[in-house]
């Protein structure tokens, strides 16, 4: 049994492949516990470790969002584990040894709001996402008339590094401020997700964006979400 000090695996418990995580006196321990015949340190074992590292990074990026933590905790109110542990268990099937499966939903439920994304692109390192208000106005008026504010949340996965000594990939969380809904104008979110985003942008050739919209009432309580989106972003100079 080994003590886990990496913050990515904090509060993890339960089985992930041949690894078993336990919480003892507030600390995380892991030991090898094969479910079938004992395997040697083979290529298959390395791939399994790579999968779990990718899973941990993916869930850590999700965990950065206050809204996502609230949504997943609400989905499993009686869970004794942490929200991070809930994410690890849920997304273990969506993460392969090489990547996250296409169209993986980052929200626990799709609450019926139809959002039509007009365009997603990067210009001068700034991520641009715009949606058409006409497409979701009907849904709001019928299903969630109390919606007053919205927020776009998600994260970018940078991959295909330029240099051999660069990490294989990096996850960078992002989120806009809470904005008031206006059905008469196109909603456009323009933002650079921060210092880390700026630092690593030039080190990668590809950007994949996982994101979705959260809608709140006048007291900023979450009452609806869009489905989440998964897009390969085309850069613009």
N, C-alpha and C positions, 0 to 999 in steps of 0.2 A: 504494500500500500504506500502511495506517495502523496505528500502534501501538495496541493495545487495552489500556486501563488499568482498565476496569470489572472488579472481582473476580468478577462473575457469569460472565464469559467466560474466566476463567483456565484454562489447560491445554486449551482447545478447539482441535481441529484437524480438517481435512477440509471437505467442502462441505456447506453448508446452504442450499438454494435457489440463489440467484445469488451468495451470499457464500462465499468460500474462506478458511479459517483456516489459518495456519501457525505452527509453533513454531520460533523462531530464537533460539538462545543463551538459552533459558529464558524468552523473551518471546513474547507472542501478537500476531500481526499479521493483518490482514484486508484483503482487497481484493475489488472487484466483478469477478465473472467469470461473465457470463451463459451459460447452457447452450444457449440458443437465440439468436434475434435480439436484438440490443442493444435494451434497453428504456429509455425515458426515465423521469424521476422522476415516475411516474404514481401513481394511487391504488393500483394493483396492487402497486407497489414498497413503498408505505407499509404495506399490509396484510401483505406478506411480512416486513417488519421487525418489525411488531407481533407476528406469529406467533413469530418467533425470540426476541423479548424474553419472551413468555409461556413459551416452551419453556425458556429459560435460568432463569427464576424457578422454574418447576416443578421442574427438575432440581436446582437449588440447594437447594430445600426437601427433596428426597429425600436429597441428599448430606449433610445435617446429621445423619442417623441412622447411628451406627456399624454397627448390624445390617444396614442396607440396603447400605452400602458393602461389608461382608463378603460378603453374598449375591451381589451383582452381580460382585464380583471373582472369587468361586468359580465363577460361571457362565462367565466368560471368563478362565481362568487364564493363557492364553498371549497375552492382549492386551498390546500395547506401550503403548497409550494409558492415560490416567488413568481412574479409575472415573467421574469426571464426564463425560469424553468418551464413555464407553460409554453412560451415561444419555442424553446428548444424541442420539447416533445411534439408540438404541433407541426413544426416545419421540417422535422427530420425526414419526412417522406418527400418533401418538395426539393430538398437539396441533394444533388447527385455528387459523385466524386469530383466532377469537373465544374459544375455550375448550378445555378438555381433554375428550376424548370420554368419554361415559358408561361406567362400569364398567372403566376403565383399571386393569389390574393393576400395583401398584407393586412386587411381588416378581417375580423372574425366573422362578420356578417355583412351582407349587402342589403342596405336598408331601403332600396327602392327608388333612389333618386337617379334619374338618367342624366348623365353629363356627356356632352359632345365636345371632345377635345379638337380644336381646330388645328393647332400646330405646336410642336415641341422642337426646339432647336437651341443651339448655343451660338452666340455672337459676341466676339470680343471677351470670351471666357464667362459670359453671363448666360445663365440658363433662362430660356423664355418658354412659358407655357400659357396658352390662351384657350378659353372655352367659350362656346356660343350660348348666350343667356336664353335665347328663344327656346332651345331644346329642353332646358330643365325647368323653365317657368311653369309649364303645364303640370309637371309632376309635383312641384312645390305647392302650387295653388290647391291641388287635389289631396295630396298625402301629408305634406308637412307645411301647412300654412303659417306656422309659428316661427319658421326659420328666419333669422335676422342677419346672422353673420356666417362667414365661411373662412376656412383656413386650408391651405394646401400643405400637405406633409409627405415626406418620403425620404429617399436617399438615392445617391448615385453610386454605381459600381464602375470604377475605372479598371480597365483591363488592357491586354495586348501592350505590354510595356515597350518603350522605345529602346531601352538599354537592358543588357543581360543582367546587370547587377541591381535592377529595380524589382520591387516586390511584384509577384504575379498579378495581384489585384489590390485595390483599396476601396473600402466603403466610406462614403462621406454623407452623413445625415444632413437634411435641410428642412426648412419650413418657413412659410411666410408669416407675417403678422396676421392677426385676426381682422378681417376686412368686412365691411358692411355690404350685403347683397344689393345689387342694382340690376334689375332686369332689363334696363334700357341700353346698357352698354356691354360690350365684350369685356369679359374679365380676363385681364392679362397679368400674369405673375412674372416679374422680372427680378432675379436675384442671383447673387454669387454666394454660394453657401458657406463662405468664411475663409479663414486663413489657410486651413489645410487644403481646401479645394484649390485655392490659388497656387499653393506650393507644388501640388502633384499634377496639375492640369497638363503641363507640357511633357510629363513623363509617360503618358499613355496615349494610345491611338484610338481607343474605343471607350464610349460612355454608355452605360445602360441605366435607365432611370425607372425606379419603382415609386409610384406616388398615387395619391388619392385625395379626395376632398371630404372634409368634415364640416358639418353644418350645425349651428347652435341657435338657441332661442335668445331672447333679449337679455337673459341672465348668463349667457354664454355656457349653458349646459348642452352637451351633445345630444341632438335629437335625430340626426340622420347622417349617413355617409353615402358617397358615391361608391360604385365598384372601384377597385384599384386598377391602375394602369401599369404597363410594362413596356417601355419603349427604348429602342436603340436610337441615340440622338445623333443627328447629322450636324457636324460643326459648320459654322460659317465664319469667314474671316471678316 
